[in-house]
Amino acid sequence: MKNNDVKFTLPMLEAPRTMRILFRKVGNLQYISHLDLQRTFSRVLVRAGLPLWYTKGFNPHIKMVFGMPLSVGAESECEMLDVRIEREMSAAEMQERLNAELTDELRVQEVYPAERKFSEIAYAAYDFTIRTTDADAAMVERINAALAAPGLTVTRRTKSGEKEVDIKEFLQSATATLEGELIRISAVLAAGEGRYLSPELVITALRNHVGILCGDLTKESYRILRRRVLLGDGRTTFR
């Protein structure tokens, strides 16, 4: 029986059920846009033969709701997508079917019934890995001093022009450590609706105030990885 035929043998649900897909987006896929990601999942969901619920009307389509969009150039272990199904299918089978259509860089970690709303997300935990020619204890000390200072400003482009912004109020916590030739920063940043700090601004602020990543671009690089999204207490993982 073909993948897309199986769903028609499954029992109908009394009402559509919203299922949350937790997935990773790493490696080269950090460079695809959110729109490209939407298009990719539109095709993958259909190919996987899931019993999807479609909107009604002249142009039926799959209802997909993504959690907090990820900046291009950042990786993540905790991206989320909500879809509705109209027939009974286990979360384990949904995960297996989806992963059969995906790669290691775009992989489903878990599927489960959605209970919380994405609007409850308030923070996100990130790991920054910085490779720089000046990686030493003194550099780490300067980074930690900048992160602990009362203010940490950066220039942002807005519709009305450039504006100086203090990102410290959006930075719940951040600590840098030295690991060999690498500098690692663990940070929790504001990520709620109307209160969001791009992790790229942290790099920009440290470049301006501390001078990291200002040398030979062929020898210096950084990686941004979103590890978890959190509730309003800044500690509890959102699911």
C-alpha positions, -999 to +999 in steps of 0.1 A: +000+000+000+014+034-010+023+060+017-005+083+007-031+055+006-025+043+042-041+074+057-075+066+042-077+033+061-073+051+095-102+059+117-115+095+116-111+117+147-141+134+162-123+167+157-089+177+141-060+172+165-031+197+166+003+179+166+036+196+174+067+187+154+100+194+171+128+194+147+165+204+142+178+227+115+216+226+114+246+226+090+241+241+056+203+244+062+211+274+085+213+294+053+178+287+040+151+313+046+119+308+066+099+309+034+120+281+019+115+261+051+078+265+048+079+253+012+100+223+021+077+212+049+046+217+026+061+190+003+075+168+030+042+166+049+023+155+018+050+129+007+050+115+042+014+105+038+001+120+070-036+123+075-036+161+073-065+184+079-069+210+051-086+243+052-120+246+036-130+268+007-119+274-029-082+269-022-078+241+005-043+240+020-024+225+049-025+247+080+010+251+092+020+272+122+057+276+130+071+286+163+095+315+166+113+319+132+150+313+132+174+339+118+192+329+086+228+319+096+217+304+130+212+267+137+187+251+161+179+219+180+144+231+190+123+244+160+086+237+161+058+233+137+021+227+144-001+208+120-036+193+123-045+157+115-080+144+109-074+107+113-058+086+141-021+082+136+005+077+164+031+104+171+058+077+166+046+068+132+043+105+122+079+110+132+091+079+114+073+089+082+086+125+083+122+114+089+120+091+059+116+122+038+142+143+056+180+145+060+203+146+091+204+184+089+166+187+090+154+160+114+123+155+135+133+150+172+098+144+185+061+146+177+034+152+204+000+168+209+003+205+212-009+220+245+007+253+250+004+283+226+035+297+209+026+331+224+038+316+258+074+316+245+093+343+263+130+334+260+154+313+240+187+297+252+216+299+227+252+286+225+277+308+207+310+292+196+336+317+185+369+309+168+392+339+169+429+346+168+426+364+202+410+336+221+426+337+256+416+342+292+420+380+289+395+381+260+370+360+279+373+383+309+366+414+287+336+396+271+322+388+305+328+423+317+309+437+287+280+412+292+278+422+329+279+459+323+248+481+330+244+487+293+254+471+260+246+492+230+244+484+193+233+504+162+202+490+145+187+500+112+151+509+114+126+524+090+134+558+103+171+553+100+199+541+123+192+539+160+213+532+190+197+504+211+207+490+245+203+452+242+210+446+279+173+447+288+167+418+264+196+398+277+185+377+307+219+360+312+251+354+294+285+338+304+316+333+283+342+305+289+374+295+272+377+260+258+410+254+241+412+278+212+374+285+213+353+310+232+319+297+242+290+319+253+258+305+269+231+331+268+193+334+274+177+361+252+143+376+251+122+359+224+086+368+231+061+385+209+071+422+206+102+415+227+128+397+207+166+400+205+183+385+175+214+365+186+233+383+158+231+415+177+250+399+206+279+392+182+276+427+168+277+443+202+307+423+213+325+430+180+320+468+187+327+468+224+353+441+228+368+437+194+361+400+188+360+388+152+378+419+138+408+401+124+415+377+095+381+365+083+397+334+068+408+323+103+378+336+124+343+323+125+313+318+148+284+295+152+250+303+168+229+273+180+195+277+196+192+250+222+159+256+239+129+279+239+116+289+274+086+301+293+084+334+312+106+323+341+135+319+317+142+284+329+113+261+320+114+245+286+085+253+263+068+222+248 
